[in-house]
Amino acid sequence: MPVVRVVATSGINLYVNPLARRDGDLLRCVNCISDPYGAKSKRGGYNTFLGTPDISQVNTLFSWTKNDGTSLFVYRASGSALSYSLQGTGAWTLAGNGTIGASAHVGHAILNDTLVICDGVGSTRHTTNGTSFTNTTLAPVAVDVEMYQNRIYANGTASTLFYSTTNDATNWNTSGTSDSSSLNVPGEGKLLKLIKVSDKLNATKNSGLMFKWDGYSLIDASSYLGPSSPYSVDKVEGYAFWFNRLGHFGYGGAKPQLLSNAIQSQVYNSSGSAITGSTFDTISAGVHKYDYLASVGTTTDDITGETIGNAIVKYDYQKNEYLNWSFANNPTAYHSYKDANGVQQLIFGDANGQCYQYSGTATTDNGSAIESVMEFMIDDGKPELEKEFEWIDVFFNPGNECRVSVAVGDTFSKASKKWVDVGDCSSGHAEFRFSADTSRGRILFIRISEVSKNSKFVFYGMVITYREVKR
């Protein structure tokens, strides 16, 4: 009697022909993490982070720890206000000279214990005390800033890249002993985002063009495709990530690599049900530890036909693995920072002006139940062979609240799947014997789901037995 063992569950794989995939590859996986490796667990939840100084969408979150190593400021840009929280625990307070352009995103950079900010509309500003900002004389109106080679570089609102005097974030003079200057970045489109990778400053444009600057020469890298959304850019260990209309890219300084083949049908597909076109220009993302999280709106892949609302693409850099998350409150900005106790924290903001703190221990999304779903297909590498499925054994942690359903059929049609509940899994093991009217077909689909407010689960694996049906 043939036996199929699934004891090493990987990530989502929607790129490979479903009939060519491994039996452990996932068709769907929402709100799970890969812990322990080869298994799947329910992700943690989150709670509110501080209060709401306004009810406008949170567009930017960032933090600054001064050189004394103890003074920490967490900042948010929402509506027309830049607010700060001292140590990330004090109430949100409007920063001095902290009025920004309406619904503006704020860029920031640090040089010699001076924080520089820009909003693409008003004056570039700086602070040394963290609470009050001063307009920076002669600095350009900028859409993004970055520290590189002991200067502050600033993307102007068109195609001019400016830089400050060496070792002075506030000196933008171009005469005398000052050596500030600027250069034109050629090609169509306007400057979008500055990305510092592998000791090069990469200037990107909203046309997708990229140019590398090493402090002496500008290198045309326009054969590459940069980010469509500047808010989708973040880094881990000096390796940058971003989204554009072709997918999720990684960049270590050579050529950007397309990473997202595994979820291509969520990015674009022939059914037109993937990420909405205009969303690509506003995707917000952030890196927390080794996970890249990107809010991509609503997406439906064309294999399972299942829709994910408030969809978050989760890419695990360590495991090179994609999963999907969905938060009850859709993130509009992310930030990961080390708090006053040295603990790495993930915070995000939403469209209503509230910020939240993700926790590995919380069991709800600020009081809302977290719905986790996994879906597999099993054909044992013999899709042409009709089978009589006999038994399925599924293994979890004791005390879980999971439900397991099975459906046997010959097609991938969502409508043709007649799901049958396996039963209670709380003991940590569920076994199910297929009945005569539900056992026969070429493909077995398994769905594991859980919606609760008070528990988590760990899915370890499953074993399926069947008999071959002779033609």
N, C-alpha and C positions, 0 to 999 in steps of 0.2 A: 504494500500500500504506500503510495507516494506521500512524503511529508515535506511541508514547507515551514522552515523556521525563520522568523523575523526577530532577530535579537541584536541588530545593529542598525538603528533607525537614523537615517541621514536627514538632510534638509529637503525643501521643496525642489522638485525637478519637473518643470513643465516644458522644457526645451526638447528633451529626447522623446522620440516616438514612444508613446505609452507601452507599446508591446515590446520595446527593447530595453525598458528600464529594469532595474533590480527590484525584487519584490519588497525591499525595505524602503524604497524611495517614496516620498510623500506626494500625493496629489494636492492635499490641503494641509495647512498647519497654522492655526490662528491662536495667538496668545499662549504660546509654549516657549520653553527654553530647552537647550540640550544639556541637561544636568541630571544625572551623570552622563558622561560622554557615551553616545550610542543609545541613550534612552531619551525620553522627553518628559518634562515636568511642566506644571502650570506656572506661568510667570507670576511675579509679585504684583502688588497693586500700588496705589499712591494715595496721599492725603494732601490737603491744601498746604501751601507754603506762603506764610504771611497773609496779609489782608489785601484789599483792593482799593488802592488810592484813586482809581478811576475805573470806569467800566468799558474802556476802549481796548481793542485788540492788542495783545502783547506782541510786538514785532521783533524785539531784540532782548536777549539776556546775556550778560557777561559779568565778569568779576575781575577784581584787581587786589592783589596782596602787595602792600608796600615793601620796600627793602628792609624794613625793620623785622619782617617775617611774621608779625602779629596783627597788623592793622589790615583787616579784610573788608572790602566793599563789594556788595553784589548790586548790580544795576539792572534796571528794566526800562525799555522805551515803549511807551504806549500812548496812543492819542498824540498829544503835543507836549508830552512831559517825559523828561529823563529823571527817574527817581532812584534812590539808593537805599540800601539797608546796611547798617553798620554791623559787621561780623556775620551777616546773613541771618541775624536773629532780631535786630531792631526793626521797628516799623518802617514801611516805605516812606521816604521823605523826599520832597522835590528838591533836586540839586540847585544850588545857586547858579543863575544863568543857565537853567536846565530846560528852557522852553525850546522845543525842536519843531521841525516842519510837521504838519498834520500827517499822521499815519506813516511817519518816516522810519526807516531802519537806520540804526546807528552803527557806524564802523568805529573801531578803536585800536590803538596801538600804544606800546609803552617803551619809553627810552629814558634811561637815567632817572628812574623814580618819578617820571612825569607821564601822566595819562593823557593821550590826545584822542579826541572824538570828532566825528563828522556826521552829517546827516544828508548830504547831497543838496541841501537847500540854503541853509544859513551858514554863518561863519564857522570855520574850524576852531575848536576850543581846546583848552588844556587845563589840567589841575595838578597840583602837587599835594593838596590836602585831602582829596577824594570827595569833598562835600560841595565845593563851589568851583565853577569853571570860569575861565577868562578867555575872551576872544584872542586868538593867536594872530598877532600883527603880521600882515603880508602873506599869511598862509592862504592857499586857494580854497574856494568852496569845493568840497571833495565828496565823492560817493563811497570811498574806501581808503583806509590808511593801513600801513604795515611798517614795522621796524626792519631795516635791512642795512647791514654794514654800518651800524651806528648812526643811521639817519632815519628820519620818518619820511616814507614815500607816500604820496597822495595821488589817487586817481582823480583827475579833474572831471567836470561834468561832460566833457567832450572826449578828445583824444590826446590830451596833454598829461604826461606823468611828471609830477613835481617832486622835488626832494629837499629836505631841510639841510642846514649846515651840520657838519659832522659833530656828533656828540651833543647836539642842542636841539631839542624838539620844538623850541619856541622861536628859533632864529631862522627866518626865511629870507633874509637879505641876500642879495646877489652881488654885492660890491665890497670893497675893502678886504678885511680878513675873513669875511663870510663867504662860503662857497656853495650856497644854495643855487639850484638851477632847475631846469626842466628839459624834457625831450618829447618829441612827438611820436606817438605810437601809430604807425601807418595802417592802412586797410579800412574796409568798411565797418561801420558800427561805432559805438562809443564805448569807453572803458567801463568795465563791469566790476571785476573782483581782482584783488592782488593775492597771489598764492605763493608763499615762500616754501620751496622744496629743494633739497639737495644743494644748498648754498646758491640758489638762483632765485631771482624774483620774477614770477610769471605774471605778466599783465594780460588779462583776458578781456574780450569785448563781447557785447551782446549779440554780435553776429556769429560768435563761436570761435573767432580767431584767437590765437595765443602767441605771445612774444616773450622770449626769455631775456632778462637783463642781468648782467654779472658785475655791474658797476662801471664797465668800460664800453661794452658793445651790446647792441640790441639784436638778438638772434630771432629770425623769423621761424616760428613754429606753427604757422597757420595751417599746415597739413593736419594738425591735431584738432580735436573738437573739445572746446572748453565747456564750462557749465552754462546751462540756460538760466538757472536760478543761482544768484550769488549766495543765497541763504541756504543752499544745499551743500556748501563747502565746509568740510571739517577734516581734521587730521588725527592720526594715531601713529606714534613713533616716527613722525616725520613723513608719513605716507598720507597723501591727500585723497579725499573722496569727493565726488559730486555727481549730480544728475543732469542729463540733457535728454533730448527726444529719442536718442538711440539707446539709452539705458543708464545704468549705474557704472561709473568709471573709477578706477584707482590710478594714482599717479605718484611715482617715486622719483621723478626727475628726468627719465628717459622719454618714453612715449606712453601716453595714457592707455590703460588697459581696460577693455570692456569686461566687466566682471559678471554682469547680470544675465548671462544666457539662460541660467536655470529658471529665471522668472520672466523670460522675454514676453510671454503671452499676457502678463500683467502690465507690462510696459507698453506694448503695442501688439495688436492682433488683427486678423482679417475680419473679425466681427465688429470692430470698432467699439469694444466694450472695456478697453483698458484705461490707462490714465488719460484724463481729458487733456486735450492739447494745451489750453491756456494754463493749466496747473503746472506745467513744466517750468514756467517762468517764475513761479512763486513757491516752489517746494521748500519747506523748511526742514532742516536736518541737524543732527548733532552726534558726536561720538561720546559714548560713556564707557569707560574702560576699553574693551575691545569690540564693542557693538556700535555699528553705524545705524542710526534710526532716522528714517525719512518719511515725512507725512505726505502722502500722495493722493489724498481724497478718496473717492470711491472707484473700485476697480473690480472687473469680472473677467476671469480668465476664460478662454474658449475651449478648455478641455473639460473641466468640471461644471462650468456654467454657474458657479457659485459666486455671489457678490460679497465683497467686504466693504463695509462702510467705515469711515474714519480710518482707512487703511494706512498702516505703517509698514514700510519695508524694513526688515531687520536683517542686517548683514553681519555675521560673526567673522571678524577678521582672522581670528585664531584658527577657526575650523573651516573657513571658506565655505560658509553655509548660509542659505537664505531661509528665513521664516517670515510669517506675517504677524503683526500685532494689530490691535484695534483698541484704542482708549475710549472710555465713555466721554471724555472731554478732549476734543481734537486739538493736538498741539499746533501752535502757530510760531513758536520759537523754543529752542532747546539750549541748555547750557549744563556742562559737567564741570565741577570745580571741587577743589579740596577745601573742606570747611575748617573752622577754627580748631577743631580737634584732629585734623589731619585725615579725615574720612572723605573719600571721593563721593560726591553727591550729584544726582541728576535732578534738575528742575526743568519745568517747561511751563509755558503760558498758553492761555486760550483766547478765543475771540471776545470773551466777556470781561477781560481784565483780571482774571484770577490766575495765580501761579500755583503749581503743584510740585510736590517732591516725591519721586519714585522711590519705592522701598522694596527690598527683597523679602520683607517679612509681612507687609500689609496683604490682606486677603481680599480686599475690594478696591474698586476704583472710586475712591472718595465716597464710599457707601453703596455704589452700584456693583452688582454681581459681575464677575468676570466670566465670560463665556469662552471656553476653550474647545477647539474642534480639531481633530486629525482625521484624514481620510486616506486609505490605502487601496490599491488594487492588487490582486493575486491571480496570476495565470500560470505560475511555475515555468515560464518560458515556453509554454505550449498553447498559444492562443487558439490554434486550430482544433484542439482536442476538447471535446465535451467531457465534463467531469460531474461526478456525483460527490459533492462535498459532504463529509461525514461529521467531523468534529473540529471545533476551534477552542483552544485554550489560550486565555489572555491573562497576563501577569502584571499586577500593580503593587503599590505599597498598601498595606492594610489600612483601613479607615478611609479610603478614598470614596468619592461620591460620583464616580464615572458611570456612564451608560455606554454600552457597546451595542451597535446595530450592524447587521449584515444584510447584503443584498446580492443575489446571484443572477447573472444575466449574460447576454451576448454582445451588448453594445455599451457605449459610454453615455447614452442618452440619460439626462437627469430625470426625465419623466418616467423612464422605464424601470428605475430602481425602486423595488418594493422592499422597503427596509423592515427587518424583523429584529425585535429587541432581544439581546442575549440574556439579560437579567442582571441581578445584583452583583456588583464587583467589590463590595466593601471588605470582603475577607482578604483581598489581594489576589484572588484567583477566581476566574469565571470560566466554566466549561459549558459548551453548548453543542447539542447534537441536532444537526439539520433534519427537518422533517422531509418527507417524500416530495411535498409540493413546493419546497423552497430550496432544494439542494442541487438542482440540475442546471448546469450552464457552463459557459467557457471561462467566465471571469467572476471572481469573488471580490466584492467591494466591502470594506470594513470601515465603519465610522465610529470614532471614540469621541464622546462629548461630555462636557461637565459645566454646570452653571451652579455656583454656590458662593456664599459669602463667608464661609467659616472654615474652609479646608483647601488643601492643595493635593495634587496627586503626582505620582511618578509612574509612567508607563515603561515597563521593562522589555516587553516583547510578547510574541504570540507564536503559536504552533497550529498549523492547519493540516488536516489529513483528508484525503479524497480517494475515490476510485476512478479509474479511467473507464470511459464508456466506449465500447468498440463500435465502430461504424458498421 
